[in-house]
Amino acid sequence: MRLNLVSADDGLVAVGGTLHPEVLEQAYRMGVFPWSSEPAVTWWCPDPRAIFELAAFRQSRSLRKRIRQSDWTFHIDRDFEGTIKRCAEPTADRPETWITADFVASYCQLHRRGKAHSVEVYEGGEAVGGLYGVSMGGFFGGESMFRRRDDASKAALGHLISHLRDRGFALLDAQVMNPHLANLGAREISRAEFLRRLREALALPVTF
């Protein structure tokens, strides 16, 4: 992988290279993730880092009520490719996406290797919400989510966190804080603390 190393206050650490699955695996193990590939792949390790605390996370009473009333069902890896493509669709809040065709192809390869997974929310036979991310040891790196019904992405996140706790995971990465993540319950930690916790999580003998 040929990279042009940079040093930026916003967390950009390198530019260039490819999205080959082996490169992606190496990057995630180092606490680095790609974000955009046009005209070149950019690699990021922000400080501070947004995470969800698995042990402390609680779904709101209103969301639990919404799930019961909607009769939603939850699935894992039922349609990974469909989930990432739905995450790439433009929305009113996000008219453009960084999830280009090469991202879709590379993460689908990671999925076939057992390193990327999706959580999906269905209403009848329709996927109405979901998310995907990268899994290694006791670490899960959340990448993106979508919703076609109010609260469906929140419900997918809650299902993911419940699954990760049951499997013995230790770290759920949310990358960069924004108002939506803050509303969902994410918090920020320093890059140094994140990298320490990442090393510990990667060493855990657990699987997704």
C-alpha positions in Angstrom: 0.0 0.0 0.0 1.5 3.3 -1.1 0.4 6.1 1.2 1.3 9.8 1.5 1.6 10.3 5.2 0.2 13.6 6.5 -0.4 15.2 9.9 -3.6 17.1 10.4 -5.5 18.4 13.4 -8.7 16.9 12.1 -7.4 13.3 12.2 -6.4 12.8 8.6 -3.3 10.6 8.7 -2.7 9.4 5.1 -3.8 9.8 1.5 -3.7 7.1 -1.2 -3.5 3.4 -1.3 -6.4 1.0 -2.1 -9.4 -0.4 -0.3 -8.2 -4.0 -0.7 -9.6 -6.1 2.2 -6.2 -6.9 3.6 -5.4 -3.2 3.7 -8.7 -2.4 5.4 -8.1 -5.1 8.0 -4.6 -3.7 8.7 -6.0 -0.2 9.0 -8.7 -1.0 11.4 -6.3 -2.9 13.6 -4.3 0.3 13.8 -7.4 2.4 14.7 -7.5 4.0 11.2 -10.5 4.0 8.8 -11.1 5.2 5.3 -13.4 8.1 4.5 -13.9 8.9 0.9 -12.1 7.5 -2.1 -12.5 10.2 -4.8 -10.1 11.4 -6.1 -8.0 9.3 -3.6 -8.6 7.3 -0.5 -8.2 9.3 2.7 -7.4 7.5 6.0 -8.4 8.9 9.4 -7.7 8.5 13.1 -9.5 11.4 14.8 -8.8 12.9 18.2 -11.2 12.8 20.1 -12.9 9.5 19.0 -16.6 8.8 19.3 -17.7 5.5 20.8 -20.7 3.8 22.4 -20.1 2.4 25.9 -21.6 -1.0 25.6 -22.2 -1.6 29.3 -23.9 1.8 29.9 -26.1 2.0 26.8 -29.8 1.9 27.4 -32.7 2.2 24.9 -35.3 4.9 25.8 -38.7 3.8 26.9 -40.2 5.6 23.9 -38.0 3.6 21.5 -38.9 0.3 23.2 -42.6 1.2 22.8 -42.0 2.2 19.1 -40.4 -1.2 18.4 -43.3 -3.1 20.0 -46.0 -1.0 18.1 -44.2 -1.4 14.8 -43.8 -5.1 15.0 -40.3 -4.9 13.6 -38.1 -7.9 13.2 -34.3 -7.9 13.4 -31.8 -9.8 11.4 -28.0 -10.0 11.2 -26.2 -10.4 7.8 -29.5 -11.2 6.0 -28.6 -8.8 3.3 -25.2 -7.2 3.8 -24.8 -5.8 0.3 -28.3 -4.4 0.3 -27.7 -2.7 3.6 -24.5 -1.0 2.6 -26.2 0.2 -0.6 -29.1 1.6 1.3 -26.7 3.4 3.6 -25.2 5.0 0.4 -28.5 6.4 -0.8 -28.7 10.2 -0.6 -31.1 11.7 1.9 -32.4 15.2 2.7 -29.8 15.4 5.5 -27.0 13.9 3.4 -27.4 14.7 -0.3 -23.9 13.1 -1.1 -22.3 10.0 0.2 -18.7 8.8 0.7 -19.9 5.2 0.2 -18.9 4.9 -3.5 -19.0 1.7 -5.6 -15.4 0.8 -4.6 -16.4 1.0 -0.9 -19.4 -1.3 -1.5 -17.2 -3.8 -3.4 -14.4 -3.8 -0.8 -16.7 -4.1 2.3 -18.7 -6.9 0.6 -15.3 -8.7 0.3 -14.7 -8.1 4.0 -18.1 -9.5 4.7 -17.4 -12.7 2.8 -14.2 -13.0 4.9 -16.3 -12.8 8.1 -14.9 -9.3 9.0 -17.9 -7.1 8.2 -21.5 -7.5 9.3 -24.9 -5.9 9.0 -27.9 -5.5 11.3 -31.2 -5.0 9.6 -34.7 -4.0 10.7 -37.6 -5.3 8.7 -41.3 -4.3 8.6 -42.9 -7.2 6.9 -40.6 -8.0 4.0 -39.2 -4.5 3.7 -35.9 -3.4 5.1 -36.7 -0.1 6.9 -33.5 0.4 8.8 -30.0 -1.0 9.4 -26.3 -0.5 9.8 -23.0 -2.1 8.9 -19.5 -2.2 10.2 -16.2 -4.1 10.7 -15.7 -6.7 13.4 -12.4 -8.0 14.7 -11.9 -9.7 18.1 -14.0 -7.8 20.6 -14.0 -4.7 18.4 -16.8 -3.5 16.2 -16.3 -0.4 14.0 -19.6 1.1 13.0 -19.5 2.6 9.5 -23.0 3.9 8.5 -26.7 3.4 9.1 -29.9 4.1 7.3 -33.6 4.5 8.1 -36.8 4.4 6.0 -39.0 4.7 9.1 -38.6 7.0 12.1 -36.4 5.4 14.8 -35.5 2.4 12.7 -31.8 3.1 12.7 -31.9 3.7 16.5 -33.6 0.3 16.8 -30.8 -1.3 14.7 -28.2 0.3 16.9 -29.9 -1.0 20.0 -30.0 -4.5 18.5 -26.4 -4.4 17.6 -25.3 -3.3 21.1 -27.4 -6.1 22.7 -25.7 -8.6 20.3 -22.2 -7.3 21.1 -22.8 -7.4 24.8 -24.1 -11.0 24.5 -21.0 -12.0 22.5 -18.5 -10.4 24.9 -17.4 -7.4 22.8 -15.6 -4.6 24.5 -15.5 -1.6 22.1 -18.0 -0.1 19.6 -16.4 2.6 17.5 -18.6 5.5 16.2 -15.6 7.3 14.6 -16.5 11.1 14.6 -19.1 12.7 16.8 -22.0 14.5 15.3 -25.4 15.6 16.7 -27.2 12.4 15.6 -24.6 10.2 17.3 -24.7 12.3 20.5 -28.5 12.0 20.5 -28.1 8.2 20.3 -25.8 8.2 23.3 -22.3 8.2 21.9 -19.5 9.8 23.9 -16.0 11.1 23.1 -12.7 9.7 24.4 -9.1 10.7 23.5 -7.3 9.0 20.7 -4.8 7.6 23.1 -7.5 6.0 25.2 -9.2 4.7 22.1 -6.1 3.0 20.8 -5.4 1.4 24.3 -9.0 0.1 24.4 -8.7 -1.1 20.8 -5.6 -3.2 21.6 -7.4 -4.8 24.5 -10.6 -5.5 22.4 -8.7 -7.0 19.5 -7.0 -9.5 21.9 -10.4 -10.9 23.1 -11.2 -14.5 22.0 -14.7 -13.6 20.8 -16.5 -13.7 17.5 -19.4 -11.7 16.0 
